[in-house]
Amino acid sequence: MRKNSLNRIPKSSLVIALSFITLLACSSDSVDDDVLEDIVSSDSEEEDEEIATELHAAYSAFNTDAVTIYLDGSEVVIETTGLPNHETVYWGEGNSLYREEDDVDKTPSIMSSNNNATTIRVDATPNLTGSTVETELNTIGIAVSGSSIFNDQEGGGALDQAAGSLDWTGAHIGPGVYHYHLEPKAFTDDDDNLVGILLDGVFLYGRKCSATGDYPTDLDASGGHTSTTQYTDGEEEYHYHIINEVYSTTGSYLAFAGPYQGY
């Protein structure tokens, strides 16, 4: 996978390695060839390691009123108030973003919950060489709105038991934070818009692909594939899409069921 959308710097210790080789040569009539090979090989591996020096361009789409994003070494730290920048019944009457939804079996309002704030850390460069990892309950990512993304489960069971409490954009409260289970129509509705970032450092997009303007046909089991996006400046990058399969109970689409590919 090509990740040229992030600038890199090499971590090289070649000068130190060569100095060490010279020291060995001066202190012994013959230096073991295997020792020399190990030193040079080790330096080559370090030279291949890269760290990000700039945030990925996709982070510019996040709601800055709710989300603070910064680099910390090889990780990206994402701090959010958890408060979305769109209408929902869960804002509660009297709030400027309150939206009346009589057909929603409401859980408590956003402002009555005292633990909306969430912080996650993700790899700036996802590791796509390891094993896939299943999602778990609670926050599996942060959406561009500032709220959490959850998987297809609710309280250890199927989402069906909580479907009646989901608002117009596929979200509700419980446990604790306001979060999306379904395609968040407030900011991506049958399009290629960015949905958010998941815990494995891989970005999640809407049901369409910006590279083709249509639904992708080459998605893996996680809804991922490699192509250009509107944030990669013509370079290909692995990313997820909301899979274009209707979730039967609600007639909408699950945001992300997993497994992760980037751990």
C-alpha positions in Angstrom: 0.0 0.0 0.0 1.3 3.4 -0.9 1.0 6.1 1.8 2.6 9.1 0.2 -0.1 11.3 1.6 2.0 11.5 4.7 5.6 13.0 4.6 8.2 10.7 6.2 11.7 10.9 7.6 14.1 7.9 7.9 15.5 6.8 11.3 19.0 5.9 10.3 22.0 5.1 12.4 24.3 4.3 9.5 27.2 6.5 10.7 27.2 4.8 14.1 27.1 1.4 12.5 30.0 2.1 10.2 32.0 3.5 13.1 31.4 0.4 15.1 32.5 -1.8 12.2 35.7 0.3 11.9 36.4 -0.2 15.6 36.0 -3.9 15.4 38.3 -4.1 12.4 41.0 -2.1 14.2 40.8 -4.3 17.3 41.0 -7.6 15.6 42.9 -9.1 12.7 39.7 -10.7 11.4 36.1 -9.6 11.9 33.5 -12.4 11.6 31.6 -11.9 8.4 28.3 -12.9 10.1 28.8 -10.1 12.7 29.3 -7.5 9.9 26.3 -8.8 8.0 24.1 -8.6 11.2 25.2 -5.0 11.8 24.5 -3.8 8.3 21.3 -5.7 8.1 20.1 -4.2 11.4 20.9 -0.7 10.1 19.0 -1.3 6.9 15.9 -2.4 8.8 16.1 0.8 10.9 16.5 2.9 7.8 13.2 1.4 6.4 11.3 2.5 9.5 9.4 5.7 9.0 7.4 8.1 11.2 4.8 10.6 10.2 5.7 14.3 10.4 2.3 15.7 9.3 -1.3 14.7 9.9 -3.1 12.9 7.1 -5.1 15.3 5.0 -8.4 13.5 5.8 -8.2 14.8 9.4 -9.0 18.3 8.1 -12.6 17.1 7.6 -13.2 16.6 11.4 -15.4 19.0 13.4 -12.8 21.3 15.1 -15.4 22.6 17.6 -15.5 19.1 19.1 -12.3 17.4 18.0 -8.6 18.1 18.7 -6.1 16.0 16.7 -2.3 15.9 17.0 0.7 13.7 16.4 2.5 12.0 19.3 5.5 10.1 17.9 4.1 7.4 15.6 0.6 7.8 16.9 -2.3 10.2 16.3 -4.1 11.4 19.4 -7.8 12.2 18.8 -9.6 14.0 21.7 -13.3 14.8 21.4 -16.0 16.2 23.4 -18.3 13.6 21.8 -20.9 16.3 21.0 -22.0 16.2 17.3 -22.5 19.2 15.1 -25.8 18.1 13.6 -29.5 17.9 14.6 -30.8 15.0 16.6 -33.6 14.3 19.0 -30.9 13.5 21.6 -29.9 17.1 22.0 -33.1 17.6 24.0 -35.8 20.2 23.7 -34.6 23.7 24.0 -31.2 23.1 22.3 -30.7 24.8 18.9 -29.8 21.4 17.3 -32.9 19.6 18.7 -34.8 17.8 16.1 -38.2 16.3 16.9 -38.5 12.6 16.1 -41.7 11.2 17.5 -41.0 7.7 16.2 -37.7 7.3 18.2 -37.8 5.4 21.5 -35.5 7.9 23.2 -32.8 7.1 25.6 -31.4 10.0 27.7 -30.4 13.3 26.0 -26.9 14.2 25.1 -26.6 16.9 27.7 -27.9 14.7 30.5 -25.0 12.3 29.9 -21.8 13.4 31.7 -19.3 11.3 30.0 -19.4 12.1 26.3 -15.7 13.0 26.1 -13.5 10.4 24.5 -9.8 10.1 23.6 -8.3 7.5 21.3 -4.9 6.9 20.0 -4.3 5.3 16.5 -1.3 4.5 14.5 -0.4 7.2 12.0 0.6 4.5 9.6 -1.7 1.4 10.0 -0.1 -2.0 10.2 -1.7 -4.0 7.4 0.7 -7.0 7.6 -0.7 -8.6 10.8 -3.8 -10.6 11.6 -7.3 -9.2 11.5 -8.9 -8.3 14.8 -12.5 -8.4 15.7 -14.3 -5.2 16.9 -15.5 -5.0 20.5 -18.3 -3.1 22.3 -18.1 0.7 22.9 -16.1 3.1 20.8 -14.5 1.6 17.7 -13.7 5.0 16.1 -14.4 8.7 16.0 -16.7 10.2 13.3 -16.0 13.5 11.6 -18.9 15.0 13.6 -17.0 14.4 16.9 -19.1 11.5 18.1 -18.2 7.8 18.5 -18.7 5.0 16.0 -19.9 1.7 17.4 -20.1 -1.8 15.7 -23.2 -3.9 14.9 -23.8 -5.1 18.5 -25.7 -3.6 21.4 -25.1 -4.7 25.0 -23.5 -7.9 23.9 -26.4 -8.9 21.6 -27.7 -8.1 18.1 -28.4 -4.5 17.3 -32.1 -5.3 16.7 -32.9 -4.9 20.4 -31.9 -1.2 20.3 -33.0 -0.4 16.7 -36.1 1.5 17.9 -33.9 4.0 19.8 -31.8 5.0 16.8 -32.4 8.5 15.5 -32.6 9.7 11.9 -28.8 9.4 11.4 -28.4 6.0 12.9 -27.3 7.0 16.4 -28.4 7.0 20.0 -27.1 7.2 23.6 -26.1 4.2 25.6 -23.9 3.3 27.2 -22.9 6.8 28.0 -21.9 8.4 24.8 -23.9 9.4 21.7 -22.7 7.1 19.0 -23.5 5.8 15.5 -24.3 2.2 14.6 -25.6 2.9 11.1 -24.6 5.0 8.1 -24.6 8.5 9.6 -26.9 10.3 7.2 -26.2 13.7 8.8 -22.9 13.8 6.9 -22.7 10.8 4.5 -25.8 9.6 2.7 -25.2 7.3 -0.3 -22.0 9.2 -1.2 -18.2 9.0 -0.8 -17.9 11.4 2.1 -15.5 10.6 5.0 -17.2 9.0 8.0 -14.3 8.9 10.4 -11.2 7.1 11.7 -11.3 3.7 13.3 -9.1 2.4 16.2 -6.7 0.6 13.8 -5.9 3.9 12.1 -7.8 3.2 8.9 -10.3 5.8 7.5 -13.9 4.9 6.9 -15.9 6.4 4.0 -19.5 6.3 2.7 -20.9 3.7 0.4 -19.4 5.1 -2.8 -15.8 5.4 -3.8 -14.4 8.8 -5.0 -12.0 7.0 -7.4 -15.0 5.8 -9.5 -18.0 7.7 -8.3 -19.8 4.4 -7.8 -20.2 1.6 -5.3 -16.9 -0.4 -5.1 -17.0 -4.0 -6.2 -13.7 -5.2 -4.8 -14.2 -4.8 -1.0 -12.8 -7.3 1.4 -14.6 -8.9 4.4 -14.1 -5.6 6.3 -15.4 -3.4 3.6 -12.0 -2.3 2.6 -10.0 -1.9 -0.6 -7.1 0.1 -2.0 -7.7 3.1 -4.2 -7.3 6.9 -4.4 -9.5 9.0 -2.2 -10.3 12.7 -2.1 -7.6 13.2 0.5 -4.7 11.2 -1.0 -3.6 13.5 -3.8 -3.8 10.8 -6.5 -2.0 8.2 -4.4 -3.7 4.8 -3.6 -4.4 4.0 0.1 -6.2 1.2 1.9 -9.5 2.4 3.5 -12.9 1.1 4.5 -16.4 1.8 3.1 -19.8 1.4 4.6 -20.8 -1.9 2.9 -23.7 -1.4 0.6 -25.9 -4.1 2.2 -29.2 -3.1 4.0 -29.5 -3.9 7.7 -32.9 -5.6 7.7 -34.3 -4.2 10.9 -34.0 -0.5 10.0 -33.6 -0.4 6.2 -30.3 1.4 6.6 -26.6 0.3 6.5 -24.3 -0.7 9.3 -21.4 1.7 9.8 -18.8 -0.9 10.5 -18.9 -4.5 11.7 -15.3 -5.5 11.3 -12.9 -7.1 11.6 -10.1 -4.4 11.7 -7.4 -4.8 9.1 -4.9 -2.3 10.5 -3.6 -3.7 13.7 
